[in-house]
Amino acid sequence: MIAHLEDLYANPRRSGSRHGGPLAPETMLNVHQIQRAALSGAERAGLVDETPSG
């Protein structure tokens, strides 16, 4: 799962926009907030032992 999270952060910064450029910092913050909320919810539901994002 950690490798997937690393890809989530590395790839969009390089070429994540629909025009092929990097995503804006605000968009990356939105991505982070969404994935953190999803992983926290999975932890609360017992689907994962621990949230890998911290």
MOPAC internal coordinates of N, CA, C and O (Angstrom, degrees):
PM7 1SCF
backbone

  N    0.0000 0     0.00 0     0.00 0    0    0    0
  C    1.4517 1     0.00 0     0.00 0    1    0    0
  C    1.5295 1   110.56 1     0.00 0    2    1    0
  O    1.2310 1   120.32 1   144.87 1    3    2    1
  N    1.3154 1   116.99 1   -35.13 1    3    2    1
  C    1.4654 1   120.01 1  -178.94 1    5    3    2
  C    1.5283 1   110.52 1   -61.54 1    6    5    3
  O    1.2310 1   120.02 1   140.07 1    7    6    5
  N    1.3274 1   117.56 1   -39.93 1    7    6    5
  C    1.4666 1   120.34 1   179.21 1    9    7    6
  C    1.5250 1   110.76 1   -61.57 1   10    9    7
  O    1.2310 1   120.35 1   141.75 1   11   10    9
  N    1.3259 1   116.93 1   -38.25 1   11   10    9
  C    1.4641 1   120.12 1   178.10 1   13   11   10
  C    1.5236 1   110.93 1   -65.23 1   14   13   11
  O    1.2310 1   120.40 1   140.50 1   15   14   13
  N    1.3264 1   116.84 1   -39.50 1   15   14   13
  C    1.4631 1   119.89 1   178.21 1   17   15   14
  C    1.5194 1   111.18 1   -66.96 1   18   17   15
  O    1.2310 1   120.52 1   140.97 1   19   18   17
  N    1.3282 1   116.61 1   -39.03 1   19   18   17
  C    1.4658 1   119.64 1   177.36 1   21   19   18
  C    1.5228 1   110.46 1   -61.96 1   22   21   19
  O    1.2310 1   120.34 1   137.84 1   23   22   21
  N    1.3369 1   116.96 1   -42.16 1   23   22   21
  C    1.4713 1   120.77 1   177.45 1   25   23   22
  C    1.5208 1   111.28 1   -64.07 1   26   25   23
  O    1.2310 1   120.83 1   140.48 1   27   26   25
  N    1.3260 1   116.01 1   -39.52 1   27   26   25
  C    1.4607 1   120.83 1   179.88 1   29   27   26
  C    1.5263 1   110.90 1   -56.24 1   30   29   27
  O    1.2310 1   120.84 1   139.93 1   31   30   29
  N    1.3325 1   116.01 1   -40.07 1   31   30   29
  C    1.4595 1   119.87 1  -178.66 1   33   31   30
  C    1.5216 1   113.16 1   -85.71 1   34   33   31
  O    1.2310 1   119.57 1   146.76 1   35   34   33
  N    1.3131 1   118.43 1   -33.24 1   35   34   33
  C    1.4626 1   120.96 1  -175.70 1   37   35   34
  C    1.5232 1   112.29 1   -76.96 1   38   37   35
  O    1.2310 1   119.81 1   130.71 1   39   38   37
  N    1.3184 1   117.96 1   -49.29 1   39   38   37
  C    1.4614 1   121.17 1  -173.40 1   41   39   38
  C    1.5240 1   114.53 1   -66.73 1   42   41   39
  O    1.2310 1   118.44 1   133.19 1   43   42   41
  N    1.3394 1   120.59 1   -46.81 1   43   42   41
  C    1.4701 1   118.87 1  -179.13 1   45   43   42
  C    1.5263 1   113.23 1   -63.10 1   46   45   43
  O    1.2310 1   120.03 1   152.14 1   47   46   45
  N    1.3270 1   117.54 1   -27.86 1   47   46   45
  C    1.4608 1   118.89 1   179.67 1   49   47   46
  C    1.5153 1   111.11 1   -70.58 1   50   49   47
  O    1.2310 1   120.42 1   156.40 1   51   50   49
  N    1.3325 1   116.81 1   -23.60 1   51   50   49
  C    1.4570 1   120.47 1  -179.78 1   53   51   50
  C    1.5221 1   112.05 1   -87.55 1   54   53   51
  O    1.2310 1   120.69 1   131.20 1   55   54   53
  N    1.3194 1   116.29 1   -48.80 1   55   54   53
  C    1.4676 1   118.65 1  -175.08 1   57   55   54
  C    1.5242 1   111.03 1  -155.64 1   58   57   55
  O    1.2310 1   120.26 1  -125.18 1   59   58   57
  N    1.3020 1   117.10 1    54.82 1   59   58   57
  C    1.4536 1   120.47 1  -175.45 1   61   59   58
  C    1.5140 1   116.06 1   -94.15 1   62   61   59
  O    1.2310 1   119.82 1   165.30 1   63   62   61
  N    1.3231 1   117.95 1   -14.70 1   63   62   61
  C    1.4625 1   118.52 1  -176.68 1   65   63   62
  C    1.5213 1   110.73 1   -79.42 1   66   65   63
  O    1.2310 1   120.80 1   -16.29 1   67   66   65
  N    1.3081 1   116.07 1   163.71 1   67   66   65
  C    1.4737 1   119.45 1  -179.49 1   69   67   66
  C    1.5184 1   112.02 1   -68.09 1   70   69   67
  O    1.2310 1   120.21 1   165.12 1   71   70   69
  N    1.3424 1   117.20 1   -14.88 1   71   70   69
  C    1.4624 1   121.09 1   178.28 1   73   71   70
  C    1.5221 1   111.83 1   -96.78 1   74   73   71
  O    1.2310 1   120.45 1  -177.01 1   75   74   73
  N    1.3348 1   116.75 1     2.99 1   75   74   73
  C    1.4574 1   120.81 1   176.98 1   77   75   74
  C    1.5119 1   115.18 1    93.03 1   78   77   75
  O    1.2310 1   119.61 1   174.40 1   79   78   77
  N    1.3173 1   118.35 1    -5.60 1   79   78   77
  C    1.4569 1   121.22 1   178.97 1   81   79   78
  C    1.5174 1   111.60 1   -91.25 1   82   81   79
  O    1.2310 1   120.54 1     1.19 1   83   82   81
  N    1.3204 1   116.56 1  -178.81 1   83   82   81
  C    1.4632 1   120.00 1   179.60 1   85   83   82
  C    1.5225 1   111.51 1   -72.99 1   86   85   83
  O    1.2310 1   120.97 1   -23.47 1   87   86   85
  N    1.3268 1   115.75 1   156.53 1   87   86   85
  C    1.4592 1   120.59 1   175.78 1   89   87   86
  C    1.5233 1   109.76 1   -75.93 1   90   89   87
  O    1.2310 1   120.91 1   -28.65 1   91   90   89
  N    1.3118 1   115.86 1   151.35 1   91   90   89
  C    1.4617 1   121.84 1   178.18 1   93   91   90
  C    1.5287 1   109.54 1   -68.95 1   94   93   91
  O    1.2310 1   120.08 1   -27.14 1   95   94   93
  N    1.3366 1   117.46 1   152.86 1   95   94   93
  C    1.4641 1   120.58 1   178.11 1   97   95   94
  C    1.5318 1   113.02 1   -54.86 1   98   97   95
  O    1.2310 1   119.72 1   141.69 1   99   98   97
  N    1.3209 1   118.14 1   -38.31 1   99   98   97
  C    1.4662 1   120.71 1   179.37 1  101   99   98
  C    1.5323 1   111.02 1   -65.08 1  102  101   99
  O    1.2310 1   120.53 1   142.15 1  103  102  101
  N    1.3175 1   116.59 1   -37.85 1  103  102  101
  C    1.4614 1   120.27 1   177.41 1  105  103  102
  C    1.5189 1   110.34 1   -65.85 1  106  105  103
  O    1.2310 1   120.20 1   138.39 1  107  106  105
  N    1.3306 1   117.21 1   -41.61 1  107  106  105
  C    1.4643 1   120.57 1   177.30 1  109  107  106
  C    1.5245 1   110.70 1   -62.36 1  110  109  107
  O    1.2310 1   120.09 1   142.86 1  111  110  109
  N    1.3280 1   117.44 1   -37.14 1  111  110  109
  C    1.4630 1   120.64 1   176.61 1  113  111  110
  C    1.5264 1   109.76 1   -63.53 1  114  113  111
  O    1.2310 1   120.28 1   137.25 1  115  114  113
  N    1.3267 1   117.08 1   -42.75 1  115  114  113
  C    1.4653 1   120.71 1   177.42 1  117  115  114
  C    1.5285 1   111.14 1   -60.79 1  118  117  115
  O    1.2310 1   120.19 1   136.93 1  119  118  117
  N    1.3232 1   117.24 1   -43.07 1  119  118  117
  C    1.4679 1   121.83 1   177.74 1  121  119  118
  C    1.5249 1   109.56 1   -59.28 1  122  121  119
  O    1.2310 1   120.55 1   134.36 1  123  122  121
  N    1.3168 1   116.56 1   -45.64 1  123  122  121
  C    1.4648 1   121.35 1  -179.86 1  125  123  122
  C    1.5288 1   111.17 1   -61.53 1  126  125  123
  O    1.2310 1   120.36 1   134.35 1  127  126  125
  N    1.3140 1   116.92 1   -45.65 1  127  126  125
  C    1.4622 1   120.43 1  -177.95 1  129  127  126
  C    1.5252 1   111.50 1   -64.48 1  130  129  127
  O    1.2310 1   120.24 1   140.51 1  131  130  129
  N    1.3168 1   117.14 1   -39.49 1  131  130  129
  C    1.4650 1   121.02 1   179.49 1  133  131  130
  C    1.5232 1   110.89 1   -66.95 1  134  133  131
  O    1.2310 1   120.24 1   132.75 1  135  134  133
  N    1.3321 1   117.14 1   -47.25 1  135  134  133
  C    1.4657 1   118.37 1  -178.54 1  137  135  134
  C    1.5106 1   111.48 1   -67.51 1  138  137  135
  O    1.2310 1   119.86 1   145.16 1  139  138  137
  N    1.3100 1   117.87 1   -34.84 1  139  138  137
  C    1.4658 1   120.05 1   178.33 1  141  139  138
  C    1.5306 1   110.70 1   -66.37 1  142  141  139
  O    1.2310 1   120.45 1   137.39 1  143  142  141
  N    1.3234 1   116.74 1   -42.61 1  143  142  141
  C    1.4645 1   120.28 1   177.98 1  145  143  142
  C    1.5270 1   110.70 1   -63.52 1  146  145  143
  O    1.2310 1   120.24 1   138.91 1  147  146  145
  N    1.3249 1   117.15 1   -41.09 1  147  146  145
  C    1.4651 1   120.64 1   179.69 1  149  147  146
  C    1.5216 1   111.17 1   -64.57 1  150  149  147
  O    1.2310 1   120.31 1   135.87 1  151  150  149
  N    1.3261 1   117.02 1   -44.13 1  151  150  149
  C    1.4609 1   119.88 1  -179.63 1  153  151  150
  C    1.5230 1   111.74 1   -69.75 1  154  153  151
  O    1.2310 1   120.05 1   144.17 1  155  154  153
  N    1.3148 1   117.50 1   -35.83 1  155  154  153
  C    1.4671 1   120.39 1   176.84 1  157  155  154
  C    1.5241 1   110.41 1   -65.13 1  158  157  155
  O    1.2310 1   120.42 1   139.31 1  159  158  157
  N    1.3255 1   116.80 1   -40.69 1  159  158  157
  C    1.4596 1   120.84 1   176.76 1  161  159  158
  C    1.5190 1   111.61 1   -63.79 1  162  161  159
  O    1.2310 1   120.49 1   139.84 1  163  162  161
  N    1.3232 1   116.67 1   -40.16 1  163  162  161
  C    1.4643 1   120.67 1   177.78 1  165  163  162
  C    1.5246 1   110.79 1   -64.60 1  166  165  163
  O    1.2310 1   120.60 1   142.43 1  167  166  165
  N    1.3217 1   116.46 1   -37.57 1  167  166  165
  C    1.4673 1   120.33 1   177.62 1  169  167  166
  C    1.5314 1   110.31 1   -65.36 1  170  169  167
  O    1.2310 1   120.12 1   134.53 1  171  170  169
  N    1.3241 1   117.37 1   -45.47 1  171  170  169
  C    1.4684 1   121.25 1   179.16 1  173  171  170
  C    1.5235 1   111.54 1   -62.26 1  174  173  171
  O    1.2310 1   120.49 1   145.28 1  175  174  173
  N    1.3305 1   116.67 1   -34.72 1  175  174  173
  C    1.4628 1   121.39 1  -179.51 1  177  175  174
  C    1.5274 1   112.53 1   -81.32 1  178  177  175
  O    1.2310 1   120.33 1   176.20 1  179  178  177
  N    1.3238 1   116.97 1    -3.80 1  179  178  177
  C    1.4566 1   120.64 1   179.52 1  181  179  178
  C    1.5140 1   114.17 1    79.76 1  182  181  179
  O    1.2310 1   120.20 1  -163.18 1  183  182  181
  N    1.3277 1   117.23 1    16.82 1  183  182  181
  C    1.4637 1   120.91 1  -179.46 1  185  183  182
  C    1.5222 1   112.37 1   -82.73 1  186  185  183
  O    1.2310 1   120.33 1   155.92 1  187  186  185
  N    1.3253 1   116.97 1   -24.08 1  187  186  185
  C    1.4642 1   122.96 1   174.41 1  189  187  186
  C    1.5200 1   107.42 1  -133.59 1  190  189  187
  O    1.2310 1   120.72 1   -28.41 1  191  190  189
  N    1.3263 1   116.23 1   151.59 1  191  190  189
  C    1.4607 1   120.10 1  -178.43 1  193  191  190
  C    1.5204 1   112.37 1   -72.72 1  194  193  191
  O    1.2310 1   120.86 1   143.13 1  195  194  193
  N    1.3063 1   115.97 1   -36.87 1  195  194  193
  C    1.4548 1   121.04 1  -173.96 1  197  195  194
  C    1.5198 1   108.51 1  -153.26 1  198  197  195
  O    1.2310 1   120.23 1   -37.25 1  199  198  197
  N    1.3239 1   117.17 1   142.75 1  199  198  197
  C    1.4573 1   120.77 1   178.75 1  201  199  198
  C    1.5270 1   109.03 1   -72.39 1  202  201  199
  O    1.2310 1   119.30 1   -64.55 1  203  202  201
  N    1.3338 1   118.94 1   115.45 1  203  202  201
  C    1.4563 1   121.15 1  -177.78 1  205  203  202
  C    1.5242 1   113.48 1   -69.66 1  206  205  203
  O    1.2310 1   120.24 1   163.70 1  207  206  205
  N    1.3221 1   117.15 1   -16.30 1  207  206  205
  C    1.4644 1   119.11 1  -178.39 1  209  207  206
  C    1.5181 1   112.39 1   -85.19 1  210  209  207
  O    1.2310 1   119.95 1   176.27 1  211  210  209
  N    1.3004 1   117.71 1    -3.73 1  211  210  209
  C    1.4642 1   120.11 1   176.58 1  213  211  210
  C    1.4219 1   113.77 1    99.12 1  214  213  211
  O    1.2310 1   120.10 1   180.00 1  215  214  213

